[in-house]
Amino acid sequence: RCCREAEEGLQAAEGRLAAAREAHALLERGAGGKEEEEEDDANGTTNPRGTVLWSSSVRCVPGRRCFAQFGVDDDELWFRATVLQVYRDDVGQWADVKYDDGDEERMKPIKRIKALEDSSSDEEEEEEDEKKEVDDD
């Protein structure tokens, strides 16, 4: 009887080990892909993907889609948001953001905001600039 219980326990442990190895292998290969990533975005993420650095071609302007790091602590999660207003002075740059869940934060330091790669705000501005050039001709 003692041996049978030990054998059953061993088989159960081997089953759990096999399942854990399979799960680890899937994670190593990146299984889960986009669906899992989107779900993480909705609940916040520690490492937002699909972001680009602010630059002369990627400006922080109202309407720009972004990830913003909620709160003030470095270990807070990043959530999808939209830039509402931008403030600049000789010391730095801040922005008001509205998160997709409706929360808003004011005067958020720009280092806690990352531009989304697929944001259309820059494209719209470029189209407006092109229209102005055509009208000037």
C-alpha positions in Angstrom: 0.0 0.0 0.0 2.8 2.4 0.9 4.6 1.8 -2.4 1.3 2.3 -4.4 0.8 5.7 -2.7 4.4 6.7 -3.4 4.1 5.6 -7.0 0.8 7.6 -7.5 2.4 10.6 -6.0 5.4 10.3 -8.3 3.2 10.0 -11.3 1.3 13.1 -10.3 4.5 15.0 -9.8 5.9 13.9 -13.2 2.6 15.0 -14.8 2.9 18.5 -13.2 6.6 18.7 -14.2 5.8 17.8 -17.9 3.0 20.5 -17.9 5.4 23.0 -16.4 8.1 22.2 -19.0 5.5 22.5 -21.9 4.4 25.9 -20.5 7.9 27.1 -20.2 8.7 26.0 -23.8 5.7 27.9 -25.1 6.8 31.0 -23.3 10.3 30.7 -24.7 8.9 30.4 -28.2 6.6 33.4 -27.6 3.4 31.5 -27.8 0.3 33.4 -26.9 1.3 36.2 -29.2 -0.9 39.2 -29.9 -4.0 38.2 -28.1 -2.1 37.7 -24.8 -0.2 41.0 -25.4 -3.4 43.0 -26.0 -5.0 41.5 -22.8 -1.9 42.6 -20.9 -2.2 46.1 -22.3 -5.7 46.4 -21.1 -4.6 45.5 -17.6 -1.4 47.5 -17.7 2.0 46.3 -18.7 5.5 46.6 -17.2 7.1 46.8 -20.7 4.9 48.6 -23.3 5.5 47.4 -26.9 5.1 49.2 -30.1 6.4 52.5 -28.8 8.8 55.0 -30.3 11.0 57.7 -28.9 9.9 61.3 -29.0 11.7 63.2 -31.8 11.2 66.0 -34.3 9.1 63.6 -36.4 7.3 62.1 -33.4 6.0 65.0 -31.4 4.1 65.0 -28.1 0.9 66.8 -29.2 -2.7 66.7 -28.1 -4.5 63.7 -29.6 -1.3 61.6 -29.8 -1.9 58.0 -28.7 0.6 56.8 -26.1 1.4 54.6 -23.1 1.6 56.5 -19.8 3.0 55.2 -16.6 0.3 55.6 -14.0 1.1 57.4 -10.8 4.6 58.5 -9.7 6.4 55.3 -8.6 9.0 53.7 -11.0 7.3 50.3 -10.6 3.9 51.4 -11.7 2.3 49.8 -14.8 2.0 51.5 -18.2 -1.5 51.9 -19.7 -2.8 53.1 -23.1 -3.8 56.8 -23.2 -4.2 59.9 -25.3 -2.3 63.2 -24.8 -4.8 66.0 -23.9 -2.5 69.0 -23.4 1.3 69.6 -23.5 3.3 72.1 -21.4 6.8 73.1 -22.1 9.3 75.4 -20.4 13.1 75.7 -20.1 13.1 73.0 -17.3 11.2 70.3 -19.1 8.0 69.0 -20.7 4.8 67.7 -19.2 1.5 66.5 -20.5 -2.1 65.8 -19.4 -3.2 62.4 -20.4 -6.5 60.5 -20.5 -6.3 56.8 -20.1 -8.5 54.5 -22.1 -10.4 53.5 -18.9 -11.4 57.2 -18.4 -8.9 58.2 -15.7 -6.9 61.4 -16.3 -3.6 62.6 -14.9 -2.4 66.2 -15.1 1.2 67.5 -15.6 2.7 64.1 -16.1 6.5 64.3 -16.9 7.2 63.4 -20.5 9.6 60.6 -19.3 6.5 58.7 -18.1 4.9 58.9 -21.5 5.8 56.8 -24.6 4.5 57.5 -28.1 2.6 54.6 -29.8 4.1 53.7 -33.1 0.7 53.5 -34.8 -0.6 56.8 -33.6 -2.2 58.8 -36.4 -1.7 62.2 -34.9 1.6 62.9 -36.7 0.0 61.7 -40.0 -2.9 64.1 -39.6 -0.4 67.0 -38.9 1.6 66.2 -42.0 -1.6 66.2 -44.1 -2.5 69.6 -42.6 1.0 70.9 -43.4 0.7 69.7 -47.0 -2.7 71.3 -47.4 -1.3 74.6 -46.1 1.6 74.4 -48.7 -0.9 73.8 -51.5 -3.1 76.7 -50.4 0.0 79.0 -50.3 0.8 78.2 -54.0 
